[in-house]
Amino acid sequence: MMYHFGLMNYSGIGNYGMAISASQRSDLVTSFSRLLVEVVKYAEDGVNIMIDEEWLEQPPLAADRDELAKG
């Protein structure tokens, strides 16, 4: 179920992106951008829940450059 909610979130993010690119009114672009940020934060919470419950693997992380430089 969490996976399906994630798909809906990603679809919403894409829809807001399309709306921003197609809108000719700057006031709507501002509103869509604000809503886009809120949806991204909500989607991040869902992904973190899925990672904590081990329903989704943690994405690859960047190498620790400081640690690599030491050894």
N, C-alpha and C positions, 0 to 999 in steps of 0.2 A: 504494500500500500504506500509506503514511504517513497518507493521508486516512482510510482505513478504521480504522486504529489510533486516530486522533483521534475518529472517530465512536464507537468503543467506549469511549474515555475519557469522552466527553461523556455517553454513556448511563450509565456507571458513576457519574458525578457526580450525574446525575438520580436514579438508584436510591438512592444514599446520602441524598440530600435527602428523598426520599419515606420512606425508612426512619427518618430522624430525626424527621420530622413525625408518623409513625404510631406510633413507639415510646413506650411508657409507662414504660419502665425507664430511669432516668437513667444507669446504668452502660453501657447499650448506646448511648445518645446520645453519651456521651463517646468510646466506641470508634469509632462511625461518624464522628464529627467529626474524629478523628485520621486515620482512613483517608481521609476526604474531602480533607483538606489534602494528604496524600501523593499522591493521584490528581491533584489540581489541579497540583501541582508537576511531576509526570510529564507531564501534558498540556501544560503550558507549555513544557517542553523539546522536545516533539514539534512544537509550533507554531513555536518558534524555529528548529528544523532546517528546517522547510518554508519559512520566510521566508528563511533563509540560502541555500537552494538555489533560491530564486525559484519555488517551486511554489505559493506563497501570497503574496499581496500583504501588505505591512505594513499593519496597521489604521490608520485615521486617528488622528493624535495631537492632543492639545490644543495650542492656540496658545501660543507663548512670550509670556506677558504682559509680562515685563520688556522684551523686544525690541520689542513693540508700543508700550509706553509711551515708549520712547526715540524712536521714529521715527514 
